[in-house]
Amino acid sequence: RKGEVMIEGIDYSATAYWDSPTVDTLRAQGLKFVGRYAVNDKSPSGRGIRPDEYQKFVEAGIDVFLYWQTTTQWMLD
């Protein structure tokens, strides 16, 4: 529609792994934001964004939006 601005990003629920897109890859693809979880589990198999991961996005000019979810039931309530 006229006057609309399309902004594309990516959302992934797992902590960034070796095969996750790098900040440079995201920028090269023109992505402007990422969605990540703000939860306590930041282990390699966890969902939580680590501080260093967040900082890399911010320094690259990629916006970060955060989810907070504790359990499936919490979301259903």
N, C-alpha and C positions, 0 to 999 in steps of 0.2 A: 504494500500500500504506500501511497505517496506520503513522504515524510517519516516513514518508519526507518529505524536503524537496526540492522541485524548484527548481533554480537554473538559470536560462537565461542564455546568453551567445551570443557570435558569434565565429566564426573566419574570418579572411581572410588570404590569403597575400601580398597585394601591399601595398606601402607605401600609406598612405592618400592617396587622390586627392581632387580637388575634389568628386567625387560620392560619396565614402565617407560613411557615417553619422557625424554629429558626436557628440561626447561627450554633448551635450544630448539628441540624438535617441535614443541608446542608453539613457540614463537614463529618458527618457520612455516607452520601450518596456519598461522594467523589467528590462533586461539587466544582469547583475551581473559579467560577465567578458568578456574578449576573449582570443583566441589569436593570437599574432603570432610572426614569425620573428626570432631573434637571430642574424643573419648580417651579414657585412661590407657587403653591397651595400644601401646606403640611398638609392640614386639614385631619381629619380621612377619608373623602371620596375623598381626592385629590390624585394626581399621584406623587407628588414630594417626593424625598427621603429626610428624615430629617437628620440633622447633626449627631444625636446620632445613627441612623440606619447605616449611612455610617461608622462611627467610629467602630461599632461592627464588620462589615464585615472586615475592614482593620485590626483590632486587631486579628481577627481569621485567617488572611492570605487569605481571599477571595477577589479576584480582583473585582472591580466595574467598569462597563462601563456605561456611561450616555447618555441618549437621550435628545434632546431639541426639543420640538414641541410646537407651540403656538395654531394652529388651523388645522383642516383637510385641508382647502384650502391651507394653507402654504405648506403642504407636497405635494399637487397636483401641485402647481406652480413649 
